[in-house]
Amino acid sequence: MAAGVNAARIPMQVSRGCIVVSIQVDLSEAVLAQFRTDLLELLQRSGAEAVILDVSGIAIMDLQEFQALRDTMSMAALMGARTIFSGFQAGVVSSLVELEAPISDIQAALNLDTAFELLAPEPDAEDDTPEDGDAEDGDSAEPEAPAEVAVPEAWRGH
């Protein structure tokens, strides 16, 4: 039966330990069901720590489509992934608020760059430790090098 399914697939890729999903197709029940299956299987296989759902390609979204996407992201969160919606268009946001969609517990970002910034590790906790190390001995160079390597260049300067 799966071989006869003609539902469009939503493209996904793993980048920097995060599954990035970009919706560029019309959403139907079949597409949303296939997306849920594909995402959860990829999350389990890849061990990714986060999912960014880029919805910038969606100009119109009804409450049922939003709820299906929200439910899928909740499932990913239950599997241990941080979840971020990215790129909501102004008209979609306006419609969802007017329809009283449940949005209070959703983490969202303006665009993909901002979403990746939200996932970047906080350097504050590590900054205190090397300063203490400097006062006692010269070991501060070792902790600083991994902190610089852990933050990809694409996340800097935005």
C-alpha positions in Angstrom: 0.0 0.0 0.0 2.9 2.4 0.8 4.2 2.0 -2.8 0.9 3.4 -4.2 1.0 6.6 -2.0 1.5 9.7 -4.1 1.7 12.2 -1.3 4.5 14.7 -1.7 7.3 14.3 0.8 8.6 17.2 2.8 12.4 17.5 2.5 14.5 17.1 5.6 18.3 17.2 6.2 20.5 16.8 9.2 22.8 19.8 9.8 24.9 20.5 12.9 23.1 17.8 14.9 19.7 19.3 14.0 17.0 18.1 11.6 16.0 21.0 9.3 12.7 20.7 7.6 11.6 23.1 4.9 7.9 22.9 3.9 7.5 23.9 0.3 4.5 21.8 -0.7 0.8 22.1 -0.2 -0.3 20.4 3.1 -2.8 17.6 2.9 -3.7 14.9 5.4 -1.5 12.4 3.5 1.4 14.8 3.3 1.2 15.6 7.0 0.9 11.9 8.0 3.9 11.1 5.8 5.9 14.0 7.3 5.1 12.8 10.9 6.4 9.3 10.0 9.5 10.5 8.2 10.5 13.0 10.8 10.1 10.7 13.8 12.0 7.9 12.0 14.8 10.3 11.0 15.0 11.6 14.5 15.4 8.2 15.9 18.0 7.1 13.3 20.1 10.3 13.4 20.0 11.0 17.1 19.6 14.7 16.3 19.2 16.9 19.3 16.9 19.5 17.7 14.3 20.0 14.9 13.8 23.3 13.1 10.6 23.4 11.1 10.9 26.2 8.4 7.3 27.2 7.5 8.4 30.3 5.5 7.1 28.6 2.3 3.5 28.5 3.7 1.4 31.5 2.8 -1.9 30.1 4.1 -2.3 27.6 7.0 -5.6 26.6 8.5 -6.0 25.5 12.1 -6.1 21.8 11.3 -2.8 22.0 9.4 -1.2 24.0 12.2 -2.4 21.5 14.8 -1.0 18.6 12.8 2.4 20.3 12.6 2.3 21.3 16.3 1.4 17.7 17.3 4.3 16.3 15.2 6.7 18.8 16.8 5.4 17.8 20.2 6.1 14.1 19.4 9.7 15.1 18.4 10.0 16.9 21.8 8.8 13.8 23.6 11.7 12.0 21.9 14.1 14.5 23.5 14.6 17.0 20.6 14.4 20.8 21.0 11.8 22.0 18.6 11.7 25.4 16.9 9.2 26.8 14.3 10.9 29.2 11.9 9.8 31.7 9.4 6.0 32.2 10.0 4.7 34.7 7.5 2.8 37.7 9.0 -0.6 36.6 7.5 -0.3 33.1 8.9 0.5 34.5 12.4 -2.4 36.9 12.2 -4.8 34.1 11.1 -3.6 31.7 13.8 -4.0 34.3 16.5 -7.5 35.2 15.3 -8.4 31.6 15.2 -7.2 31.3 18.8 -4.7 28.6 17.9 -2.7 27.2 20.9 0.6 29.0 20.4 1.8 29.9 24.0 4.1 26.9 24.3 5.7 27.1 20.9 9.3 28.3 20.4 9.6 30.3 17.2 12.3 32.2 15.4 12.0 34.8 12.6 14.3 32.9 10.2 16.6 29.9 10.0 19.7 31.9 11.1 17.9 33.0 14.3 16.7 29.4 14.9 20.2 28.1 14.8 21.3 30.9 17.1 18.7 29.8 19.6 20.3 26.3 19.6 23.9 27.6 20.1 25.4 26.8 23.5 25.5 29.6 26.0 29.2 30.6 26.6 28.5 32.3 30.0 28.9 29.1 32.1 32.3 28.4 30.6 33.5 32.0 30.8 33.6 31.9 34.6 35.7 28.7 34.8 38.7 29.8 32.7 39.0 33.1 34.7 39.3 31.1 37.9 41.8 28.9 36.2 43.9 31.9 35.1 44.2 33.1 38.7 45.6 29.8 39.9 47.5 28.4 36.9 47.9 28.8 33.2 45.3 26.1 32.1 42.8 28.5 30.6 43.9 27.9 27.0 42.6 24.3 27.0 39.0 25.1 28.1 38.8 28.1 25.6 39.8 26.1 22.5 36.8 23.7 22.7 34.4 26.6 23.3 35.6 28.2 20.1 35.4 25.0 18.1 31.9 24.2 19.4 30.4 27.4 17.9 30.2 27.1 14.1 31.1 30.3 12.2 27.7 30.4 10.6 26.3 31.2 14.1 28.7 34.1 14.8 28.1 37.7 13.9 24.3 37.6 13.4 
